Amino acid sequence: MTSEELERRTHGLLVKAAHVYRDHPRAAGRLRHTLDRFTGPLRLAVAGASRTGRSTLVNALVGEDLAPVEPADSVTYRDGTQPRAWCHPGQGRPYEVPVTRGPGGLRLGVDGAAPAGGPAPRVVVQWPSRVLRRTELIDTGPSAPPGQVLPEADAVLLLAPRIGETELDFLRAGRGLRGPATAPIHAIVVLSKADTHGDGLPGGLLEARRIARRRRRDPAIGALCQDVVAVSPLIGHAARTLRADEFRAITALAALPKAEADPFLLSTDRFTAAGSLPAVDQQVRLALLGRFGLGGIRLALALARTGSGTAAALADRMHEHSGLKDLQTSIAELFTARRAALKARSALIVLDQLLRTEVRPPSAQLLAELELLLAGAHDFTELRLLSALRSGRVELPAETALEARRLLGGTGTSLGERLGLPTEATADDIWTVAGDSADRWRHESALADRTPAQRRAASVVLRSCEAILADLTATAS
């Protein structure tokens, strides 16, 4: 089953269910909401406790300071032709508020602030952004439970300094269906305090990445999420939004003799003390500290001393060292490129729950169709294997692993991208490569010297090859 067929059949099931429940107001409303969401952008929730860097990570992913200064219960960011914002109070209708961008983020009109002693409102921000065009971001707020976050999102970034029982419980709550759709293809864990490892020294970021690599290889954690990535949202955001005056200040500090500057990098008090580091004004140093953190300043100076001679070069290297680039790659490969599978999964979870709790005479037939659809939804299985290959939980020989990732759609889901063919490839070329790939992976799946996990992986890739051949046959006929 292709992604397009999964999308089409899921939509068809939702339409059938909407007809069955047309005279049931609550169920009908839920299905309308699900259908509206199904045709829209991917909805990516950024979840985590207070001070895990949710708003900073949203800013870093978008590359702009969009997080509202005023407190909010949750904030949804979506693309639009012009900046606008709406508040959704706990009671009453949503209302639009003025929105302007000031130092540190967006400022909403006075009515958008939380009322004295009352709960903060939910906020929807519309902002022209290429990033938001395909993916809506949802900052869930610090206290949102899994039962509130998961139904509103197609995918989740779970931010935490480390993976403990609280995080594992959150991930376990994401299992919403039996069969392949139970697989947690919708979650990535972000170890969001990467810059605090090793006392905030540049080597601490490398240590955080080693921890993330070890955690993603853990089968118990791999069974609950697609990836574990170490990121410093603060450093990533500073890299994406580096200003010319900040680069000049970093360059001036980096020009000082290392023995003279380094003692002032041991603590925030030393770095910001009046009279210290006279090459850069105290107020400028305070601003740098707020934007980079002490660990980010240490990293920026180390990079500036070793060849980052332009603002663009420094920003690019900070972006990479922060872990943000790794996270963006994971999001692109595991979420954005597989929008159809993720949106189908979230829609089918809603439909499955509805059919089991609001039983009507046609419910059994719809449930049977849903389970048949899930049984053929190879996209879910592909995504789990891609995760296992990325993490090292399943290991294949290097060249074989590269081909597997490509055929599974890890470098693009179009037929040409899966087969590694240029757009001008002839039909004969496509048929030949597809057939050869299927033969090769049929052989790979039967090799006696492979482990059971490797043979299972080869069988999944073989099924992807067979799906390509089936698609070619259907197109030819």
Protein Blocks (a to p, Z undefined) as FASTA:
>chain_A
ZZklmmmmmmmmmmmmmmmmmmgmklmmmmmmmmmmmmmccddddeddehilpmmmmmmm
nopafbcfbdcfbdcddddfbdcdddddfbdcdddddddddehiacddfklpccehiacd
ddddddddfklmmoccddebjklcfklmmmmpcbdcdddfbdcfklmmmmmmmpmbgcjl
lpcfkbccddfklmmgghhpaklmmmmmmmmmmmmmpmklmmmmfbdcdddfklmmmmmm
ocfklmmmmmmmmmpcfklmmmmmmpmklmmpghiaklbcfklmmmmmmmnommlmmmmm
mmmmnopabfklmmmmmmmmnommmmmmmmmmmmmmmmmmmmmmmmmmmmmmmmmmmccf
klmmmmmmmmmmmmmmmmlmmmmmmmmmmnopaccdfklmmmmmmmnopnojbfklmnop
afklcfklmmmmmmmmmmmmmmmmmpmkbcfklmmmmmmmmmmmmmmmmmmmmmmZZ
